[in-house]
């Protein structure tokens, strides 16, 4: 997907709702809905790159803002979200 600064390990976080996650997600992703991200941010490893995704990119932008406000500096957003991932060859 992308080369990580820290040797390839990342936290891949799906910030969609639980029902959306159940209907399909990227293998290896963990679910932390954007509405829960403020209270569950401590579940993420700050030493790893964090990659957020949602359906199309809007909610993960909010998630990146939340993490940035809490001191995360290695956060990325999957451009186009899950829709883009699913439609790629």
C-alpha positions in Angstrom: 0.0 0.0 0.0 2.7 2.5 1.0 6.2 2.4 2.3 6.3 3.1 6.0 8.9 5.2 7.8 9.4 2.6 10.5 10.2 -0.5 8.4 6.7 -1.4 7.2 4.6 -1.7 10.2 1.4 0.3 10.6 -1.9 0.5 12.4 -4.6 0.3 9.7 -7.7 1.8 11.2 -11.2 1.7 9.8 -13.1 4.6 11.2 -16.5 3.7 9.7 -19.5 2.3 11.6 -19.5 -1.3 12.8 -22.2 -2.3 10.2 -20.0 -0.9 7.4 -17.0 -2.8 8.7 -19.0 -6.1 8.8 -20.0 -5.6 5.2 -16.4 -5.5 4.1 -13.1 -4.1 5.2 -9.4 -4.2 4.3 -7.7 -7.3 5.7 -5.7 -6.5 8.8 -7.7 -3.3 9.7 -9.0 -2.7 13.1 -12.3 -0.9 13.7 -12.4 2.3 15.7 -15.3 4.4 14.6 -14.5 8.1 14.3 -17.0 8.9 17.0 -15.0 6.6 19.4 -11.6 7.7 18.3 -11.1 10.3 21.0 -11.7 7.9 23.8 -10.0 4.9 22.1 -6.9 6.6 20.7 -4.8 5.0 23.5 -5.4 1.6 21.7 -3.1 2.8 18.9 0.7 2.4 19.0 2.3 5.9 18.5 5.5 4.3 17.4 3.8 2.9 14.3 2.5 4.8 11.3 -1.3 5.1 11.5 -3.3 4.8 8.3 -7.0 5.7 8.6 -9.7 5.0 6.1 -13.5 5.3 5.8 -15.9 5.0 2.9 -14.8 7.9 0.8 -12.3 9.9 2.8 -14.3 12.5 4.8 -14.5 10.7 8.2 -10.9 9.7 8.2 -9.9 13.4 7.7 -11.7 14.1 10.9 -9.9 11.1 12.5 -6.6 12.4 11.4 -7.5 15.8 13.0 -8.4 14.1 16.3 -5.1 12.2 16.4 -3.1 15.2 15.4 -4.6 17.2 18.2 -3.4 14.4 20.6 0.2 14.5 19.3 0.2 11.9 16.6 2.6 13.0 13.8 2.7 9.9 11.6 -0.9 9.7 10.4 -2.1 9.1 6.9 -5.5 9.0 5.2 -6.2 6.4 2.5 -7.1 8.6 -0.4 -10.6 7.8 -1.7 -11.3 5.5 1.2 -12.6 2.0 1.1 -14.6 2.7 -2.1 -11.3 3.5 -3.9 -9.6 0.5 -2.4 -12.4 -1.9 -3.5 -12.5 -0.6 -7.0 -8.8 -0.8 -7.6 -7.5 -3.7 -9.8 
